Amino acid sequence: MHSYSSNFDLQWISFDLVDKCVRGMKLGKAPGIDGIEAEHLRYAHPRIIVILVILFNAMIIHGVVSSMFGLGIVVPLIKGHNLDNSISENYRGITLSTHISKKF
């Protein structure tokens, strides 16, 4: 897998870069709307890295990304432990994005 070479004349994203990013992902985080967790990418066959490299480079070349990259799940979190949870101002929203879009 480390000898992978794309057929593109230019390659902006390398196997080593994607592999390093996937290995550096924090585990135990909630999945995005696609249901893929960091563990799915970390412990998958190394071919998934090659597929992601091809996908990411194709998205750069063609200037198009998947519509899933713009979707997320908004989850309300209370700002502090001792705040009244019946007041909406005491909440902030976080968006659970897909792990693949985060790596891109």
Secondary structure as UniProt FT lines:
FT   TURN            2..3
FT   HELIX           15..23
FT   TURN            27..28
FT   TURN            33..34
FT   HELIX           38..42
FT   HELIX           47..62
FT   HELIX           67..70
FT   STRAND          72..78
FT   TURN            81..82
FT   TURN            85..86
FT   HELIX           88..90
FT   STRAND          91..97
FT   HELIX           99..103
//
